[in-house]
Amino acid sequence: MLDLDTLFDERYYLATNPDVANAVNNGAIAPLQHFITFGQFERRDPSAIFDTDYYLSQYLDVADAVRQGSLAAVEHYLNFGQREGRDPGLLYDQSFYLSNNPDVAAAVAADQLTGIEHFLNFGEAEDRTPSRFYNPAYYLDRNPDVAAAVAADRLTGIQHYLEFGAIENRELSPFIEPGGSSLPNGVAAGDVTQTSAMLWARTTTPGPVNFEWNGGVAEIVATDPLVPVKLQLDGLQPNTEYTYTVSDSGGAIATGKFRTLAPPGRRTGLRFGVSGDWQGELAPYPSISNADSRNLDFFVQVGDTLEADSSSPDLPGVRQASSLLEFYTKHNEIYSERFGLNPWVDLRQSTATYSTWDDHDITNDFAGGAAPSESPQRNGIFGTGDGFVNETPVFREGLQAFQEFKPLQDQFYGETGDPRTANKQKLYRFNTHGSDAASFILDTRSFRDKPLPFLAETASEEEIAAYLQDAFEPGRTLLGRAQLEQLKTDLLTAENTGVTWKFVMSSVPMQHFGIPVAGERWEGYAAERTELLKFIEDNDIDNVVFVTGDFHGNVVNNVTYQEGFGQPQIQTGAMDVMVGPVGIQLNIGQGPFAAPFGPATVAFTPDALLPQSEKERYRGLTDVEEKNAFVRQVIDNRIVPLGYDPVGLEGSNIDARLLQGSYFAAHNYGWTEFEIDRDSQVLTVTTWGVEPYTESELEANPEAIASRTPTVRMQFEVTPETL
C-alpha cells in the first residue's frame, strides 16, 4: 500500500503553501509534520497527484465522512481509496492506467500492490502515462527544455511535471489551462425550437454546474472534466430572447443568449450565418470574428467542424484521430483560446447554433453506409469487418465526441426497415422560423454508399461518359432512404404552410462542378439528386436554397438536373450558395499553403488543362477580383462542355441582383450571412472574409493575423418567386 511518506512531496507542498514555507524557514515546524497536524484538515494538497477538492467532489461518501470529522481526505485515500481503485485527482486515473498497462493490472489483481503505488514507485520513472490528462507528446512539444532533458535521459516527462512542472504552472494538457477559466470553451445554446433549447458547458472542475435563465434555475453535477454537460430547456416562449448564465465550482461564470424561433404564420424577418471547414492549426479564426456582432438569430456549422485527419497543435504528430480521447482533443482545440482570442466562444455565446458534420470530422471521404472495406479511410481505422462503417467503434467514438461538443439533443431514427439507418443517431433537423423560412440540416455522411472511384479530369470522353452513367446507378444513396423521405415530407410541409424560403443545409455541394472528386458530391449520387430535385419541381416547392460547404469557397449557381444520363438539363428555381471556409490549408508540393477554393483549384488542375504558364500568370495577379475571374473561368471551362450552366445567377430564372463583388469569391476565409426582410421577404446574401493564411504565417506573426477584420467579399439579393 502507498503510504504518506511516498505520496508527500515536500517541494510541492512548500511551493504551493508560502505560509508553511515561511514557518519552516523560521524553524517552527517540519513540512510533513505541518501536513499531518494541520494541512490535511485544512484541505491542503500533499503533492501534485493528490487533489483534495477533486477527491471530495468525486466521492460524496468521503466528503460526508470529512464533514463529520471522521477522517481527512488523504487519510481515506491512503487507508481505503487506493485499494478501492479511487482516483486521487486528474493526474492519476486508475482505470486508464490499468487498461494501458496490463502487467500492472495483473499485479494489482494479485494484490501485490495498488495502481497508484506502482505508478509512484515505478511507472513515473518508466514514463508510463497515468491519466487522460497527461499527454506526453503535448507536454514535450509545449516545453522544449523538458524535451531536451528527456532526450538526454535525465528524467521522464511525467517526472518533470510532478517534480517541477506543476509548481511552475506548466500546461500538461490541452483540456486545462493553468490559471485560465474553468469554463475554457465558454457556453453555448443549440437545437433551439419555438419552445425548447439545449444549453451546453464544459467545466474543468468536477462538481455542480449551475444554469440560470430568465427566472429558471437548474444544477447538473459534472463528473468528468473532459465531457461537457448539457441542460434541456422546455416550455419556453416563441420568438423570445433568453439570457442564460453558467457558473461552476471553480468560480468561473459565463453568459450567453439565444432567441427561440418565431411561431408559424408570423413574419418577423430573419438573419443567420453559415460556414464550414476549419482546422485546429489555424485557430483563432479571425474570419468569424465579426459574427458575434451581427445580431444573428442562429448560426449553422455545415460540416468539417475539425480536421481529425491532420496533425494540429494539441495532437502533435497524430495525423489521424482514432480514439475517443483524440476526438475530444480535436474538438476542445477548436473551442479553446489561442493567441488571446476565442471567436468561436464569442459567436456561440451570442446566438444559437445548429451543427452537422462531414468527412474530416472523422476521416477523409468516409462513407458511413458502406462496408468498412469499401470506405475510404486513413490508417485502416474502420477495419475490414462486416456491417457498415457507422457500426464501427471509431465511427461511434467520432460521432460521440461530435455530439458531446455541440449543444445537440440526442435524437435517433426508429425502426426504418433499413439496417444502415435503423435506430442510428439522427443529425437531421427540420425547423420553421415563422413564415420567413424553414431550415433543413442534412447528414450527408453517416448513411451514404461508397463513393465512385476517383477519375482524373484528363480521362477520355468514353471514360467520363461511363463515370457519369455510373453516378445514375439506381438505389445509390447519399442520405439514406429514411432521411431522404423525411426531407421530402418536411419540404412539402413548409411549402403547404406558407413558408417563403427553404434553406437546405448540406455539407457537400448540390451544384455541378464536373469530374474532379464528383463522387464526393451530390453529382456522384445523381439518381438520388434527380429524385430530390424532381420532387421539388413536381410539387412546386418554391424558393429553395441549398447552403453547402466542403469545397472551401463561395460559389453561387442555379441548380439543374437530368432525368437520366445523357438527358438534357432541366432548370429549377433552386440555387446553391456554397460557403466557407473558416480556415483551411493543404499540404502539397513545397508544403502547406492557404487553400481556399481558388488556389486549391489552380494547384490541382492538371497541367494538360491549365498549363504551368497560366498557373504562374494566376499567381502573379494581385487583384483579388482578377483572381476570382481567373478561377471562375477555369470552373466554367470544366462544367460547360458537360452541358452544365456556367457559374453565377446571370441568365438564370432566379430574380437576383449583385450588390457587391461577383457570384464567385474563392480567395478568402470567412462565413456567409443570410437576411430575409420581414415585409418584402427579399433575401440578401453577404459573404464576409479575411485574407487567407497558413499555420506558419500565423505562428510567425499571430498578432497581425488575429487582428484581420472580415470585410464584404460578395453580396447579392434575391426576390422570392411567390408570396
Stockholm file with secondary structure:
# STOCKHOLM 1.0

chainA/1-723         MLDLDTLFDERYYLATNPDVANAVNNGAIAPLQHFITFGQFERRDPSAIFDTDYYLSQYLDVADAVRQGSLAAVEHYLNFGQREGRDPGLLYDQSFYLSNNPDVAAAVAADQLTGIEHFLNFGEAEDRTPSRFYNPAYYLDRNPDVAAAVAADRLTGIQHYLEFGAIENRELSPFIEPGGSSLPNGVAAGDVTQTSAMLWARTTTPGPVNFEWNGGVAEIVATDPLVPVKLQLDGLQPNTEYTYTVSDSGGAIATGKFRTLAPPGRRTGLRFGVSGDWQGELAPYPSISNADSRNLDFFVQVGDTLEADSSSPDLPGVRQASSLLEFYTKHNEIYSERFGLNPWVDLRQSTATYSTWDDHDITNDFAGGAAPSESPQRNGIFGTGDGFVNETPVFREGLQAFQEFKPLQDQFYGETGDPRTANKQKLYRFNTHGSDAASFILDTRSFRDKPLPFLAETASEEEIAAYLQDAFEPGRTLLGRAQLEQLKTDLLTAENTGVTWKFVMSSVPMQHFGIPVAGERWEGYAAERTELLKFIEDNDIDNVVFVTGDFHGNVVNNVTYQEGFGQPQIQTGAMDVMVGPVGIQLNIGQGPFAAPFGPATVAFTPDALLPQSEKERYRGLTDVEEKNAFVRQVIDNRIVPLGYDPVGLEGSNIDARLLQGSYFAAHNYGWTEFEIDRDSQVLTVTTWGVEPYTESELEANPEAIASRTPTVRMQFEVTPETL
#=GR chainA/1-723 SS CCCHHHHCCHHHHHHHCHHHHHHHHTTSCCHHHHHHHTGGGGTCCSBTTBCHHHHHHHCHHHHHHHHTTSCCHHHHIIIIITTTTCCSBTTBCHHHHHHHCHHHHHHHHTTSSCHHHHIIIIITTTTCCCCTTCCHHHHHHHCHHHHHHHHTTSCCHHHHIIIIITTTTCCCBTTBCTTSCSSTTCEEEESCCSSCEEEEECCSSCEEEEEEETTEEEEEEECCTTSCEEEEECSCCTTCEEEEEEEETTSCEEEEEEECCCCTTCCCCEEEEEECCBCGGGTTCGGGTTGGGSCCSEEEEESCCSCTTSCBTTBTTCSSCCSHHHHHHHHHHHTSCBTTBCHHHHHHHHSEEEEECCGGGTSTTCCTTSCGGGSCCSTTTTCSCSSCGGGSHHHHHHHHHHHHTTTCCCCBCCCCSCTTTTTCBCCCEEEEETTTEEEEECCCSSSCCCCCCCCCTTCCHHHHHHHHHHHTCTTCCSSCHHHHHHHHHHHHHHHHTTCCEEEEEESSCCSCCCSTTGGGSGGGGHHHHHHHHHHHHHTTCCCEEEEECSSSSEEEEEEEECSSTTCCCEEEEEEEEECCCSBCEEEETTEEEECSHHHHHHHHSCTTTSCHHHHHHHHHCCCHHHHHHHHHHHHHHHHGGGTCCCSBSTTSSSCEEEEESCSEECSCEEEEEEEECTTTCCEEEEEEEECCCCHHHHHHSHHHHHTCCCEEEEEEEECCSCC
#=GC SS_cons         CCCHHHHCCHHHHHHHCHHHHHHHHTTSCCHHHHHHHTGGGGTCCSBTTBCHHHHHHHCHHHHHHHHTTSCCHHHHIIIIITTTTCCSBTTBCHHHHHHHCHHHHHHHHTTSSCHHHHIIIIITTTTCCCCTTCCHHHHHHHCHHHHHHHHTTSCCHHHHIIIIITTTTCCCBTTBCTTSCSSTTCEEEESCCSSCEEEEECCSSCEEEEEEETTEEEEEEECCTTSCEEEEECSCCTTCEEEEEEEETTSCEEEEEEECCCCTTCCCCEEEEEECCBCGGGTTCGGGTTGGGSCCSEEEEESCCSCTTSCBTTBTTCSSCCSHHHHHHHHHHHTSCBTTBCHHHHHHHHSEEEEECCGGGTSTTCCTTSCGGGSCCSTTTTCSCSSCGGGSHHHHHHHHHHHHTTTCCCCBCCCCSCTTTTTCBCCCEEEEETTTEEEEECCCSSSCCCCCCCCCTTCCHHHHHHHHHHHTCTTCCSSCHHHHHHHHHHHHHHHHTTCCEEEEEESSCCSCCCSTTGGGSGGGGHHHHHHHHHHHHHTTCCCEEEEECSSSSEEEEEEEECSSTTCCCEEEEEEEEECCCSBCEEEETTEEEECSHHHHHHHHSCTTTSCHHHHHHHHHCCCHHHHHHHHHHHHHHHHGGGTCCCSBSTTSSSCEEEEESCSEECSCEEEEEEEECTTTCCEEEEEEEECCCCHHHHHHSHHHHHTCCCEEEEEEEECCSCC
//
